């Protein structure tokens, strides 16, 4: 089976992920997931592909970690999606590293292997955040990031967490879900 050629309508896509179709519609409306084929006009339904399933698997992990309705989850996934586009063709061996200070997620980092992911520290995340914060923006999330960035790691010991997601796992999980719950 050539998974890259598969297309799933909204209901099938939701069944594969074991979520309600309304949640998928919400993701599409908020531009978290972009269907491979956009349904335009009556009788033209949205269709999702394998890459959408991989993105959704990662989105589900982020929402499980930081909260489904959290505005930070949404922003973090959008930041992550940009990062993942660069690595989509070469996911093998790559890891997504997420840091969280209390309820607040920092920008995602990508590591080339498990050892590099394990070696990443909160300081690495702070360096990436500092780059992001150099932008001159009044975006309310960036304002909140600036406030949280004032909490240097040595001032908040034990107050942060680190989550590592294998991008190989996300592909494997997407394949498993398609095989188990695929369209039919």
Secondary structure, DSSP 4 states (H G I P E B T S, - for coil): --GGG--EEHHHHHHHHTS-HHHHHHHHHTTSS--SB---STT---EE-HHHHHHHHHHHHHHHHH-TT-HHHHHHHHHHHHHHHHHGGG-TT-EEEEEEETTEEPPPEEESSHHHHHH--HHHHHHHHHHHHTS----HHHHHHHHHHTS-GGGSTT-EEEEEEEHHHHHHHHHHHHHHH---
